Amino acid sequence: MQISDFRLQTGALLIVAGACVSAQAPAQTFDSNRAWEHLRQLVAIGPRPAGSAAIEQARTYIKTQLAASGLTAVEQTWDDQTPVGKVRMVNLRVTIAGAPGAPKDRIVIAGHYDTKLFRQFRFVGANDGGSSAAFLVELARVLKARRNLLTIELLFLDGEEAVNTEWAGTDNTYGSRHYVDVAKRDGSLASLKAFVLVDMIGDRDLQIRRDLNSTRWLTDIVWDAARRQKLDNAFISDSTQIEDDHLPFVQAGVPSVDIIDLDFPAWHTAQDTLDVVSARSLQVVGDVVLAALPQIEARLTAPSR
């Protein structure tokens, strides 16, 4: 991801109600202890750049944990041209069906699971790549037990990071661009009604700003959910402008929001380890995303006016 601009912005947020309640059983809650264990296991694998043996280990771990929740991850595999030649990349897709009779439309919640390639030092990406992957594994367990009004797809994206040192041109967001290109060709993009991206959400000092490249109504719902959860000290009203895996979706016309804290001193350094991330931050984002989902579903299923 890349930050291209920063400025403060104020404004009233939409006031909407929010709760996640299953009609059949008590709702599962996001468990940051579980998420932290997933993060610990992924970091223990070591650096996990696209095309490496280590990222294959990470995929195996993710698929095994999803299977334990009764879910199957489907691989979307391709070879992409990079500045160092062709690299085999793999997105993982997990589909959680909506309630019986629910529309075929879907919400995608995504994050990347690769780490940036550095030859100068050992980069394990606890926050950048690890936090989003661990978060999605735990979120899958919760959503599997939830009565979802729409189909929810969890998407583990490969190749978010630039292969070269600098983020430039098409040397980034390989997984999200490939996903959108395929969805355009096979017609499945039409059923994708909202895209929620999580990235770098483990910072101990969590300060998530409103991204100006994201869709306004979707951002408003997420930030209002944080306010209602009394977590607006982490989801602050300042604004920034981020280039990340959501941009291919935005450019394809899909309402999208990027939940990211790029104000992270250890970003792309050897210090991005478990010492600088927090289970509490994963819990905050889990609580907010789950609180926002009912309003996102309500917006997408409301009768057209």
Disulfide bonds with the S-S distance in Angstrom:
none
